[in-house]
Amino acid sequence: FKFFAIQKAARYEYGEPFYDKQNLKKIFIPEFACFGEAEKDLAKQYNLNIKKFFVCGSLKLSHLIEEKKIKKENKKFFDICLVSESSMGWNKLYPGFEEAIGKVAYYTSKFAQENNKKLVIAGKRKTSHQNFLEKQFYKKYMVCDFEIQLNNGWKSYELSSKSSLTIGAVSTLLRETLSLNNKILSCNFFNHDAWNFPLDGICNLKDVSYSEFKKRVQEILSLSFDKYEEKLSRNISYLMDIDTNELTTKKLKN
């Protein structure tokens, strides 16, 4: 059978410590429509059997732009958008995973409180019950009052685009936000390289002290996007190919 796979989300599982490495030998994709060149390097790193790559960006993001649900915001309504990545039960797979996600929230909320910054949390879930569980998870880590926005429609994209900086750990939203020319900070506090962000430079942090986190956030907030982009290790297109003249939907149709 001919089989054509279209990437929807960031792939981290191949290097995760609890991932069954025998599965790597079972992967067979004749053609793969992927976000960017970074996926080619990832496949090479793990020797994945992918015959042909078609670099075309994010299909979901393409629909978002086509429907004009998002636009470049010159005025930012929020200083920081924290991406909800509530991870109840993940400690059973990797001890300390939940605390690593919580640490991102703790640092972010502490910074916002100390510096009088307007913080919004983009929820991952779509129902009231799931939203309640997200809040229960984050209650242990937030140092200020907070609400988590329901992820209705394109809500998470809207919140990130209206924020001067979006902070998270491994969410695909970080890659998509960056490709829309909005600043992000990916925090790998897991003490494992499997969850490294594909770009180095100002956009990511390994497990650091709060003072180092604070210094990095202050630096990012002080920079224009152009100056921020100069401090990335590679062009953003390496991570996520995006061409507004020929969006992913059109490329795939062609």
N, C-alpha and C positions, 0 to 999 in steps of 0.2 A: 504494500500500500504506500502511496505517496503521503508524506506527512510533513506539515509545515507548522512550526511552533512560533507563537508570537509572545514575546516577553511582556509580562504585566508588572512584575515587581523586582526589587533588588534581590539578587541571589547571594546568600551567605552560607547556606547549609553545607556546601561541599567540604568546608574546612572546620565546621563545628565539631567540638570534641565528642559529642554524643551521636554524630551522624555515622551510620554504618558504611564504611568505606567500600564495602563490597558492591554497594549500589552504584558507585562511580563506573564500574565495569559494565553495568547494565544500561547505562544511558546511551541512547542512539537517536540522534536528531538529524535527518537528512538536510533540512533547511531551517535556519533559525533567524527570525526577524528580531533583532535585539536593539537595546538602547544606544550603545556606542561601542567604540573600539575596546573599551575596558572589558567587555564581555569576552572578546577574543582572547585577551590575555588571561582572564580567569579560566576559560576552557583549556587553554594551553597549560596553565599551572597544574590543573588536576587531570590532564590527559583525557578530557571528555571526547567522546566520539560524536563530533558535530561536523558534518561534511561541508556545509556551506553557510556562511553568515551573510545576512542582509541587514546592514546597519541603517536603521530608519527612525530611531527615537521611540518615544512612548505613545502608543495608540490612545491611551486614556487621556493624556495631556493634549494630544492632537484634537480629540473631540471637544475638550474643554475650550481650546482656543477657537475652534470652528463655531461653537455655540456662543462665543463671545461672553462666556460666563466669567471671564477674568480679563483684566486690563492692567496695564502698567500704572501703578499707583505712585504718583509723585509725592503726594502727602501720605504719610504713614499714620494710621490711627493707633497703632500699638508700638511699643518699643521692642518687645520680645514676644514671639510666639513659641510656646513649648509644645512639642508634638507628643501627644499621649501615646505611650507604648506599654500600657499596663500589662504585667506579665505574671499574673497569679499562677502558681504551680510550676513555674519554670525552674525553680531551685531543685526540683526533683531530677531535671535533666542536667543542669549545670549549677552546682552550688555557688551562690553569690550572684546569680544572674538578676534576680529581682532587686537586690540591693544596689547593683550597678545602675539599673534603670532609675531606681529611687534616688540615687546620688545625683543624677543629672537634674532631677526635679528639685532636690534639696538645694543644690548650688544655684540653680536658676531662680528659684523663689527667694532665696536669701539675697542674691544680687539685686533683684527687683525691689525687695523691701528696703534694703540699705540705701539704694540709690534713687528711690522714688520713681521707678520705672513702671510703665503700664504693661502688665503681663496678661496674655490671653493663652488659654490652653485649647488646642485643636484636638477634639476627641477622635478616637479611632472607631468607636462603635455607633450604631445607628438607632438603637432602641433605648427607651427610658431605663429598662432593667439593666442593660449592658452598661449604660452610662453611670448608673448607680454603682455597679461593681468597679468601674474605673475610678470613681471618686473614693471608694473604700480603699482601693490599693494606694492611691496617692495621699490619703489622709496621714499616712505614717511618715511622709517625707516632706510635705509642704510646710513652710514656716509662716505662711500668710493665708488669709482667706482666699478661696479660689472657687471657680466654676469651670466645668469642662463642657465645652460646646458640643452638642450632638453633631455627628458627621452626616448631616442631611445634604443630599445632592453634592455640590462642589464646595461645601462649607470649609473644609480644611485648607483647600487651595486659596479660598477667599481670605481666610485669616492670615495665612502665611504671606500673601501678596500685600496685605495691609500692615505688615510688621517690618520694622527696620532690620530685625534679625530673627531667624528661625533656628531653634535649638532642639536637638534630638540625639538619638543613638544610631539606629539602623533603619529607620523608616524610609521607604521609597520617596516619600514627600520631600525629603532633604534634597535628593537628586533632582527632582522635578522643579522644586523651588529655585535651586541654583541655576538650572537651565533657563528659567524665566528672568534671570538677572536680578535675583534677590539674594541677599547674604544669608549664609547658613553656618552653623557650627555643629559638627558631628562629634559626639563624645564617646569614645570607646573606653569605658571604665570596667570592662569585663576581664582584663588581664589575659586576653587571648587574641591572637592576631587574626582569627577567623572573622572577626567583626570590624576589621580595619576599613575605613572609608577609602575608596579607590584613588582619591586625590590627596596629596600631601600639601602641607603649607598652612596658611592661616585658617583654613576651613575645618581642621580637625584637631582633636586633643586626645592623647592617651590618658590613662589614669593619673590625675594630677591633684595637687592640693587646691583648696578653695582660693587661695591667694593667686595662684597661677591661672585658674579659671577666670577669676575676676579681672585680672590683667588682660587676658585675651579678649573677653567680652567688651571691655572698655575700648580696646584697640579697634575691634571690628566696628563698634558703634560710631567711632570717630571718623571712619573712612568713608569716602564715596565708593560706589560700587566699582568704578574703574580702578581706583587705588587698591581696593580689596582684591580685585581680579588679578592684579599684577603680583600678588603674594600667593597665588595658587601654583602648584607644581606643574600643572599642565593646563591646556585649554579646556574649557568646560565641555566642548564638543566631544572630547575623548570619553567623557562620562555619559553624556546624553546628547545625541545628535538632534538638533532642532532647526528646521528651516521653515520659516513662516510663509515662504513663497511656494513651498511644496511640502505640506504637512504629511505626517505618517499615514494618515488615512488615504491620501492621494497616492503616495508611493506604493502602498500595498495594493490599491485598486489597479494601478498601472502594471 
